[in-house]
């Protein structure tokens, strides 16, 4: 899952990035509202964590512009503005959730997981398909009840595919979910991860559509 953090407080942002990377997310970070609006309008993100008091463009304006452009990316507002009217304004502008600073990192992680479940149309915390069970919180995977040891990138890739069953995900989309802006991607890296997942789980789990992308079907 690829997340965008928009926060101009460098020390706070670095702490959030460290905390969320431990959850297996691919993260990008911006420090102003105008850049955030451009990124969210032009690149695929699964969720944005958005401060309100930003330079160049206020977070509320970013939200309004996103929703006016019919961008449905889930947005978790993270702000020191703790008044009731501030929370109402944020939610009315299009926020999906609202967390007040200072906050506990465990609560931030839980709210992100809940928003990602909701955006995927799931209520249950576990993702289960064709004998494979994936737990986003513990980052554990089992196949037919037996634990499967995956690398971080393998887990992220499997999560991305299992969260959107029956949907073909392009190579570019999957690479963007695995690698942030500052990470280099070798030409065959994605294929290597797919190969490892098929070997560790079973060969027919991930379907290749040549020239298009990859998918996991609910039933096959």
C-alpha positions as CSV (number, residue, x, y, z in Angstrom):
1,X,0.0,0.0,0.0
2,X,1.3,3.4,-1.0
3,X,0.7,6.3,1.3
4,X,1.5,10.0,1.0
5,X,2.4,12.0,4.2
6,X,1.9,15.8,3.9
7,X,3.5,17.4,6.9
8,X,5.8,20.5,7.2
9,X,7.2,19.7,10.6
10,X,10.4,17.7,9.7
11,X,10.9,16.0,13.1
12,X,7.3,14.9,13.4
13,X,7.3,13.7,9.8
14,X,10.4,11.7,10.2
15,X,8.9,10.0,13.3
16,X,5.7,9.2,11.4
17,X,7.6,7.8,8.4
18,X,9.7,5.5,10.6
19,X,6.7,4.3,12.5
20,X,4.6,3.6,9.3
21,X,7.5,1.9,7.4
22,X,7.5,-0.7,10.2
23,X,3.9,-1.5,9.0
24,X,5.1,-2.4,5.5
25,X,3.8,0.7,3.7
26,X,5.5,2.4,0.8
27,X,5.7,6.1,1.8
28,X,6.3,9.4,0.1
29,X,6.6,12.7,1.9
30,X,5.8,16.3,0.9
31,X,5.9,19.5,3.0
32,X,3.5,21.9,1.2
33,X,-0.1,21.8,0.1
34,X,0.4,22.7,-3.6
35,X,2.8,19.9,-4.1
36,X,0.5,17.5,-2.3
37,X,-2.4,18.4,-4.5
38,X,-0.4,17.9,-7.6
39,X,0.9,14.5,-6.5
40,X,-2.5,13.2,-5.3
41,X,-4.1,14.4,-8.6
42,X,-1.5,12.8,-10.8
43,X,-0.2,9.6,-9.1
44,X,-2.0,6.6,-7.4
45,X,-1.9,6.6,-3.6
46,X,-4.0,4.3,-1.4
47,X,-4.3,7.0,1.4
48,X,-3.0,10.4,2.3
49,X,-2.1,11.6,5.8
50,X,-2.6,15.4,5.6
51,X,-1.7,18.2,7.9
52,X,-3.9,21.4,7.7
53,X,-1.4,24.2,8.5
54,X,0.7,23.9,5.4
55,X,2.7,26.4,3.3
56,X,1.7,27.4,-0.2
57,X,-1.8,25.9,0.2
58,X,-3.8,25.1,3.3
59,X,-4.8,21.5,3.9
60,X,-8.5,22.3,3.8
61,X,-8.0,23.8,0.4
62,X,-6.1,20.7,-0.8
63,X,-9.1,18.6,0.4
64,X,-11.7,20.8,-1.3
65,X,-9.7,20.8,-4.6
66,X,-9.3,17.0,-4.4
67,X,-13.0,16.3,-3.9
68,X,-13.9,18.9,-6.6
69,X,-11.7,16.9,-9.0
70,X,-13.5,13.7,-7.9
71,X,-10.3,12.3,-6.4
72,X,-11.6,9.6,-4.0
73,X,-8.3,8.8,-2.2
74,X,-8.9,8.4,1.5
75,X,-7.6,11.3,3.6
76,X,-6.7,11.2,7.2
77,X,-6.3,14.7,8.6
78,X,-3.6,15.1,11.2
79,X,-3.6,18.5,12.9
80,X,-3.3,20.5,16.0
81,X,-6.6,22.3,15.2
82,X,-8.7,20.6,17.9
83,X,-11.9,22.8,18.0
84,X,-15.3,21.2,17.2
85,X,-15.8,23.7,14.3
86,X,-12.3,22.8,13.0
87,X,-13.2,19.1,12.9
88,X,-16.5,19.8,11.3
89,X,-14.8,21.9,8.6
90,X,-12.3,19.2,7.9
91,X,-14.9,16.5,7.6
92,X,-17.1,18.7,5.5
93,X,-14.2,19.5,3.2
94,X,-13.9,15.8,2.4
95,X,-11.7,14.2,5.1
96,X,-12.4,10.6,5.9
97,X,-11.0,10.8,9.5
98,X,-9.5,13.4,11.8
99,X,-6.7,12.8,14.4
100,X,-5.6,15.5,16.8
101,X,-1.9,16.2,17.6
102,X,-0.3,15.0,19.8
103,X,-1.4,11.5,19.0
104,X,-0.3,7.9,19.8
105,X,1.4,6.2,16.8
106,X,-0.6,3.0,17.5
107,X,-3.9,4.9,17.1
108,X,-2.6,6.5,13.8
109,X,-1.8,3.0,12.5
110,X,-5.2,1.6,13.5
111,X,-7.0,4.5,11.9
112,X,-5.0,4.0,8.7
113,X,-5.8,0.3,8.6
114,X,-9.5,1.0,9.2
115,X,-9.6,3.6,6.3
116,X,-7.8,1.2,4.0
117,X,-10.3,-1.6,4.8
118,X,-13.2,0.8,4.2
119,X,-11.8,2.0,0.9
120,X,-11.4,-1.7,-0.2
121,X,-15.0,-2.4,0.8
122,X,-14.0,-4.8,3.6
123,X,-15.2,-4.8,7.2
124,X,-13.0,-7.6,8.5
125,X,-9.3,-7.1,9.4
126,X,-8.0,-10.2,7.6
127,X,-7.9,-10.7,3.9
128,X,-8.6,-14.3,2.8
129,X,-8.4,-15.6,-0.7
130,X,-8.0,-19.2,-2.0
131,X,-6.4,-20.6,1.1
132,X,-4.2,-17.6,1.7
133,X,-4.8,-15.4,4.8
134,X,-3.1,-12.0,5.1
135,X,-3.1,-10.0,8.4
136,X,-2.3,-6.3,7.6
137,X,-1.7,-5.5,11.3
138,X,0.7,-8.3,12.2
139,X,2.0,-8.6,8.6
140,X,1.7,-12.4,8.9
141,X,0.7,-14.6,6.0
142,X,-0.5,-18.2,6.1
143,X,-1.4,-20.7,3.4
144,X,-3.8,-23.4,4.4
145,X,-3.1,-22.6,8.0
146,X,0.7,-22.8,7.8
147,X,2.8,-19.6,8.2
148,X,4.6,-18.3,5.2
149,X,7.8,-16.2,5.5
150,X,7.8,-13.2,3.2
151,X,10.1,-10.3,2.7
152,X,8.7,-6.8,3.2
153,X,8.4,-6.2,-0.6
154,X,6.8,-9.6,-1.1
155,X,4.3,-8.8,1.6
156,X,3.5,-5.4,0.2
157,X,3.0,-6.9,-3.3
158,X,0.8,-9.7,-2.0
159,X,-1.3,-7.2,0.0
160,X,-1.8,-5.0,-3.0
161,X,-3.0,-7.9,-5.2
162,X,-5.2,-9.5,-2.5
163,X,-6.8,-6.3,-1.5
164,X,-8.1,-5.8,-5.0
165,X,-9.1,-9.3,-6.2
166,X,-10.3,-9.8,-9.8
167,X,-8.7,-6.5,-10.8
168,X,-5.7,-6.3,-13.1
169,X,-3.0,-4.2,-11.7
170,X,-0.5,-2.8,-14.2
171,X,3.3,-3.1,-13.8
172,X,3.6,0.6,-13.1
173,X,0.9,0.5,-10.5
174,X,2.5,-2.3,-8.6
175,X,6.0,-0.8,-8.8
176,X,4.6,2.4,-7.4
177,X,3.1,0.5,-4.5
178,X,6.5,-1.1,-3.8
179,X,8.9,1.8,-4.3
180,X,8.8,5.5,-3.2
181,X,10.2,8.4,-5.2
182,X,13.7,8.0,-3.8
183,X,14.1,4.3,-4.5
184,X,15.6,2.8,-7.6
185,X,13.8,0.0,-9.4
186,X,15.6,-2.7,-11.4
187,X,13.9,-3.7,-14.7
188,X,13.1,-7.3,-13.5
189,X,12.5,-6.7,-9.8
190,X,8.7,-7.0,-10.0
191,X,9.0,-10.4,-11.8
192,X,11.4,-11.6,-9.2
193,X,9.0,-10.8,-6.4
194,X,6.1,-12.5,-8.3
195,X,8.2,-15.6,-8.8
196,X,9.1,-15.8,-5.1
197,X,5.4,-15.4,-4.1
198,X,4.4,-18.2,-6.5
199,X,7.1,-20.4,-5.1
200,X,6.3,-19.7,-1.5
201,X,2.5,-20.0,-1.9
202,X,1.4,-21.8,-5.1
203,X,2.0,-21.2,-8.8
204,X,-1.5,-20.5,-9.8
205,X,-2.2,-17.8,-7.3
206,X,-1.1,-14.8,-9.3
207,X,-2.2,-14.6,-12.9
208,X,-0.1,-12.9,-15.5
209,X,-1.9,-11.0,-18.3
210,X,0.9,-10.4,-20.8
211,X,1.4,-6.8,-21.7
212,X,-1.2,-5.7,-19.1
213,X,-0.3,-6.7,-15.6
214,X,-1.1,-9.1,-12.8
215,X,-4.1,-10.2,-10.8
216,X,-5.4,-12.6,-8.1
217,X,-8.8,-14.0,-8.9
218,X,-11.3,-14.9,-6.2
219,X,-12.0,-18.2,-7.9
220,X,-10.0,-19.9,-10.5
